[in-house]
């Protein structure tokens, strides 16, 4: 069942660099990092809260013995992190962006002080994906709104990714509508690096949106409803 709120579309184009490692399409992201003290020593037992600034949803975890923490299965969006432990000033790290299928790295350094004090980190260097060897691109809401689409078909945005091409007209073409005499596949989407469109996986709000008969997708929401 589709929610009445903003729908999320995941164009999952994952190219595995290691053939023996399977790649799974995802509709979520993650945040990981290491928590350390002023001397650089790792800090276990630190509580880390991640608040989605768009929805207010809060996720909590605790750093392990190696000071490492992870917050998996986060909805894409922007998060504020808050790290707390007795004897140290709480640290708030703002505006950590989470994208589909990516793991954002956010290391935190605590300083000695009371809980009534706090440190806010508002500016950081851009986050770099270092957790897995896959290639992918997230097409955000601004691009969906600004870029022209023939027939208002969101899958045309997939051709912005290197190696992606529209299928031939008989299989739907760029508009996603098969020509007369074409073989089904009215919503076949695109082809990636020479692979057939059966290799694509379409998710809508995290649920499968695949048309297994026509090797495309089932529902095609308008661009205005896609985040």
VOPAGU-2260 file (C-alpha; in pm, 1 decimal, decimal comma):
REM VOPAGU-2260
SITE   aa  ch    i         X         Y         Z
SITE  UNK   A    0       0,0       0,0       0,0
SITE  UNK   A    1     132,0     345,1     -90,2
SITE  UNK   A    2     147,0     605,6     183,0
SITE  UNK   A    3     -35,0     933,9     131,9
SITE  UNK   A    4     284,8    1128,2     202,7
SITE  UNK   A    5     575,4    1194,0     -27,5
SITE  UNK   A    6     673,0     886,0    -225,5
SITE  UNK   A    7    1033,2     784,1    -265,5
SITE  UNK   A    8    1166,1     628,5    -582,2
SITE  UNK   A    9    1491,0     436,2    -581,3
SITE  UNK   A   10    1666,9     395,6    -912,3
SITE  UNK   A   11    1907,5     129,4    -796,7
SITE  UNK   A   12    2189,5      96,2   -1045,7
SITE  UNK   A   13    2460,3     -90,6    -859,6
SITE  UNK   A   14    2766,1    -205,3   -1046,3
SITE  UNK   A   15    2959,0    -466,0    -843,4
SITE  UNK   A   16    3333,0    -420,8    -880,3
SITE  UNK   A   17    3398,1    -760,5    -718,3
SITE  UNK   A   18    3213,7   -1037,5    -898,7
SITE  UNK   A   19    3215,5   -1270,9    -600,2
SITE  UNK   A   20    3041,7   -1013,4    -379,5
SITE  UNK   A   21    2664,0    -998,8    -438,7
SITE  UNK   A   22    2502,3    -654,7    -466,3
SITE  UNK   A   23    2160,4    -592,2    -316,4
SITE  UNK   A   24    1938,7    -298,5    -407,1
SITE  UNK   A   25    1853,6     -78,4    -112,5
SITE  UNK   A   26    1609,7     199,8     -33,6
SITE  UNK   A   27    1797,4     314,7     276,3
SITE  UNK   A   28    2139,6     444,8     378,6
SITE  UNK   A   29    2355,6     442,9     689,0
SITE  UNK   A   30    2582,3     656,2     907,3
SITE  UNK   A   31    2898,5     521,4    1066,7
SITE  UNK   A   32    3199,7     668,4    1242,8
SITE  UNK   A   33    3450,2     647,3    1525,9
SITE  UNK   A   34    3421,5     840,6    1851,6
SITE  UNK   A   35    3746,1     952,4    2015,9
SITE  UNK   A   36    3869,5    1166,9    2305,3
SITE  UNK   A   37    4102,5    1470,9    2278,4
SITE  UNK   A   38    4410,6    1244,3    2275,5
SITE  UNK   A   39    4272,1    1037,3    1986,9
SITE  UNK   A   40    4184,9     733,3    2197,5
SITE  UNK   A   41    3866,0     551,1    2105,2
SITE  UNK   A   42    3565,4     582,6    2334,4
SITE  UNK   A   43    3324,2     291,9    2392,9
SITE  UNK   A   44    2979,1     328,5    2545,8
SITE  UNK   A   45    2897,0     666,0    2387,7
SITE  UNK   A   46    2529,4     716,4    2306,4
SITE  UNK   A   47    2470,3     851,6    1956,8
SITE  UNK   A   48    2131,2     989,6    1850,9
SITE  UNK   A   49    2049,6    1060,3    1486,6
SITE  UNK   A   50    1752,4    1291,0    1425,0
SITE  UNK   A   51    1601,5    1321,8    1078,5
SITE  UNK   A   52    1559,0    1698,2    1035,9
SITE  UNK   A   53    1272,4    1648,0     790,5
SITE  UNK   A   54    1058,9    1403,9     988,0
SITE  UNK   A   55    1187,3    1431,8    1345,7
SITE  UNK   A   56    1244,6    1054,6    1364,6
SITE  UNK   A   57    1520,1     959,9    1611,7
SITE  UNK   A   58    1748,8     656,6    1597,7
SITE  UNK   A   59    1986,5     567,9    1880,9
SITE  UNK   A   60    2294,0     348,0    1907,1
SITE  UNK   A   61    2598,4     302,7    2135,4
SITE  UNK   A   62    2962,3     291,6    2029,1
SITE  UNK   A   63    3139,5     -42,7    2072,1
SITE  UNK   A   64    3466,4    -134,3    2240,7
SITE  UNK   A   65    3658,5      -1,9    1939,9
SITE  UNK   A   66    3475,8     333,5    1951,8
SITE  UNK   A   67    3293,3     248,8    1630,5
SITE  UNK   A   68    2921,3     314,6    1591,3
SITE  UNK   A   69    2680,1     245,8    1307,2
SITE  UNK   A   70    2323,4     348,3    1230,2
SITE  UNK   A   71    2196,2     125,1     948,1
SITE  UNK   A   72    1870,6     129,9     751,5
SITE  UNK   A   73    1817,5     506,7     770,5
SITE  UNK   A   74    1567,0     672,6     542,2
SITE  UNK   A   75    1741,1     906,1     293,5
SITE  UNK   A   76    1754,6    1263,1     417,1
SITE  UNK   A   77    1950,6    1501,2     640,0
SITE  UNK   A   78    2036,3    1409,8     999,2
SITE  UNK   A   79    2170,4    1583,8    1310,0
SITE  UNK   A   80    2389,3    1366,4    1532,9
SITE  UNK   A   81    2424,7    1403,9    1911,0
SITE  UNK   A   82    2692,1    1210,9    2104,7
SITE  UNK   A   83    2677,2    1197,7    2487,4
SITE  UNK   A   84    2862,6    1024,7    2772,3
SITE  UNK   A   85    2921,1    1117,1    3136,0
SITE  UNK   A   86    3224,4    1340,0    3195,9
SITE  UNK   A   87    3234,6    1481,3    2843,3
SITE  UNK   A   88    3059,4    1766,7    2667,1
SITE  UNK   A   89    2778,4    1653,0    2435,6
SITE  UNK   A   90    2871,9    1703,3    2071,1
SITE  UNK   A   91    2612,4    1789,5    1808,2
SITE  UNK   A   92    2709,9    1738,0    1445,7
SITE  UNK   A   93    2464,1    1897,5    1206,6
SITE  UNK   A   94    2356,8    1829,6     849,0
SITE  UNK   A   95    2484,9    1478,4     779,3
SITE  UNK   A   96    2331,6    1375,9     447,3
SITE  UNK   A   97    2223,7    1015,9     386,8
SITE  UNK   A   98    2166,6     893,0      30,9
SITE  UNK   A   99    2015,8     572,0    -103,0
SITE  UNK   A  100    2255,7     280,4     -77,2
SITE  UNK   A  101    2538,7     493,2      67,9
SITE  UNK   A  102    2712,9     494,4     404,8
SITE  UNK   A  103    2800,5     842,4     531,3
SITE  UNK   A  104    3108,9     868,9     752,8
SITE  UNK   A  105    3078,1    1098,0    1054,8
SITE  UNK   A  106    3362,7    1074,3    1308,6
SITE  UNK   A  107    3310,7    1257,5    1638,7
SITE  UNK   A  108    3567,9    1389,4    1887,6
SITE  UNK   A  109    3457,1    1456,1    2246,1
SITE  UNK   A  110    3612,7    1698,8    2490,0
SITE  UNK   A  111    3612,3    1683,6    2870,7
SITE  UNK   A  112    3335,0    1884,8    3034,3
SITE  UNK   A  113    2993,7    1875,2    3195,5
SITE  UNK   A  114    2666,9    1769,5    3039,5
SITE  UNK   A  115    2539,5    2126,4    3076,4
SITE  UNK   A  116    2792,2    2231,2    2813,3
SITE  UNK   A  117    2782,9    2129,9    2448,9
SITE  UNK   A  118    2984,5    2153,2    2129,6
SITE  UNK   A  119    2812,5    2206,0    1794,7
SITE  UNK   A  120    2988,7    2114,0    1472,2
SITE  UNK   A  121    2816,8    2298,4    1185,7
SITE  UNK   A  122    3069,5    2269,2     902,4
SITE  UNK   A  123    3260,3    1962,3     791,0
SITE  UNK   A  124    3445,0    1843,6     482,5
SITE  UNK   A  125    3229,9    1660,8     225,6
SITE  UNK   A  126    3149,1    1302,8     321,1
SITE  UNK   A  127    3317,2    1038,1     106,1
SITE  UNK   A  128    3185,2     687,2      53,6
SITE  UNK   A  129    3454,3     443,3     167,8
SITE  UNK   A  130    3254,6     151,9     306,9
SITE  UNK   A  131    3187,0     -54,8      -5,6
SITE  UNK   A  132    3313,8     -95,8    -360,6
SITE  UNK   A  133    3004,3      -8,0    -560,7
SITE  UNK   A  134    2917,6     269,7    -802,2
SITE  UNK   A  135    2593,2     464,0    -789,1
SITE  UNK   A  136    2433,5     804,7    -834,3
SITE  UNK   A  137    2144,7     959,1    -641,2
SITE  UNK   A  138    1917,2    1185,6    -845,6
SITE  UNK   A  139    1769,2    1423,1    -590,1
SITE  UNK   A  140    1434,3    1602,7    -578,7
SITE  UNK   A  141    1575,1    1927,5    -721,0
SITE  UNK   A  142    1691,0    1754,2   -1039,8
SITE  UNK   A  143    1357,3    1577,3   -1073,3
SITE  UNK   A  144    1175,4    1912,6   -1056,2
SITE  UNK   A  145    1413,2    2114,3   -1275,8
SITE  UNK   A  146    1495,8    1873,9   -1560,6
SITE  UNK   A  147    1247,2    1835,3   -1849,9
SITE  UNK   A  148    1090,2    1492,0   -1894,8
SITE  UNK   A  149     915,7    1379,1   -2213,2
SITE  UNK   A  150     590,6    1224,2   -2100,1
SITE  UNK   A  151     674,9    1291,3   -1733,8
SITE  UNK   A  152     847,4     953,6   -1706,2
SITE  UNK   A  153    1092,6     949,5   -1415,6
SITE  UNK   A  154    1302,3     667,8   -1565,0
SITE  UNK   A  155    1442,8     911,3   -1822,6
SITE  UNK   A  156    1651,8    1048,7   -1536,6
SITE  UNK   A  157    1833,9     717,3   -1527,5
SITE  UNK   A  158    2007,4     811,9   -1851,4
SITE  UNK   A  159    2200,7    1079,5   -1657,2
SITE  UNK   A  160    2415,1     795,7   -1523,3
SITE  UNK   A  161    2719,2     694,5   -1733,0
SITE  UNK   A  162    2658,1     371,0   -1924,7
SITE  UNK   A  163    2278,3     397,5   -1912,2
SITE  UNK   A  164    2075,3     412,1   -2235,6
SITE  UNK   A  165    1706,4     415,8   -2322,0
SITE  UNK   A  166    1565,3      92,6   -2466,8
SITE  UNK   A  167    1465,2      76,5   -2835,7
SITE  UNK   A  168    1122,9     216,9   -2934,2
SITE  UNK   A  169     976,6    -131,6   -2964,5
SITE  UNK   A  170    1044,5    -183,0   -2594,5
SITE  UNK   A  171     916,9     150,3   -2473,0
SITE  UNK   A  172    1196,0     390,2   -2569,6
SITE  UNK   A  173    1272,1     694,6   -2358,0
SITE  UNK   A  174     903,1     766,1   -2298,0
SITE  UNK   A  175     836,2     420,0   -2159,0
SITE  UNK   A  176     557,1     351,4   -2409,2
SITE  UNK   A  177     603,2      65,4   -2656,0
SITE  UNK   A  178     536,8     144,7   -3024,0
SITE  UNK   A  179     263,0     -43,6   -3213,4
SITE  UNK   A  180     384,3    -397,3   -3274,7
SITE  UNK   A  181     633,1    -374,4   -2989,6
SITE  UNK   A  182     662,5    -658,4   -2745,2
SITE  UNK   A  183     508,4    -550,4   -2414,9
SITE  UNK   A  184     758,3    -380,2   -2183,4
SITE  UNK   A  185     560,9     -55,8   -2180,5
SITE  UNK   A  186     754,5      47,1   -1871,3
SITE  UNK   A  187    1090,9    -117,3   -1933,7
SITE  UNK   A  188    1294,9     183,0   -1815,9
SITE  UNK   A  189    1656,4     164,1   -1936,9
SITE  UNK   A  190    1956,2     -58,0   -2006,8
SITE  UNK   A  191    2277,9     -36,6   -1802,7
SITE  UNK   A  192    2617,9    -110,6   -1957,1
SITE  UNK   A  193    2468,6    -341,8   -2217,8
SITE  UNK   A  194    2266,3    -547,9   -1970,1
SITE  UNK   A  195    1902,7    -630,0   -2035,5
SITE  UNK   A  196    1632,7    -431,7   -1859,7
SITE  UNK   A  197    1547,2    -747,9   -1662,8
SITE  UNK   A  198    1853,5    -662,6   -1451,6
SITE  UNK   A  199    1691,6    -344,1   -1318,6
SITE  UNK   A  200    1525,4    -335,4    -977,7
SITE  UNK   A  201    1263,9     -66,5    -905,7
SITE  UNK   A  202    1160,6      14,5    -548,4
SITE  UNK   A  203     875,4     243,0    -443,1
SITE  UNK   A  204     887,9     354,1     -78,8
SITE  UNK   A  205    1117,4      57,1     -21,4
SITE  UNK   A  206     871,4    -197,5    -167,2
SITE  UNK   A  207     917,7    -386,4    -492,6
SITE  UNK   A  208     772,4    -202,9    -794,6
SITE  UNK   A  209     882,5    -458,6   -1055,8
SITE  UNK   A  210     663,3    -583,2   -1340,9
SITE  UNK   A  211     799,8    -935,8   -1380,7
SITE  UNK   A  212     589,7   -1001,6   -1692,0
SITE  UNK   A  213     701,8    -697,7   -1889,8
SITE  UNK   A  214    1043,4    -670,1   -1715,9
SITE  UNK   A  215     971,8    -310,5   -1616,0
SITE  UNK   A  216     793,5    -134,2   -1332,3
SITE  UNK   A  217     427,0    -133,9   -1232,1
SITE  UNK   A  218     341,9     211,8   -1099,2
SITE  UNK   A  219     470,0     533,3   -1255,9
SITE  UNK   A  220     403,2     821,0   -1014,8
SITE  UNK   A  221     429,8    1175,3   -1153,5
SITE  UNK   A  222     759,9    1359,4   -1096,9
SITE  UNK   A  223     586,6    1601,1    -855,9
SITE  UNK   A  224     524,1    1308,9    -614,4
SITE  UNK   A  225     882,2    1177,9    -619,5
SITE  UNK   A  226    1150,8    1272,2    -369,7
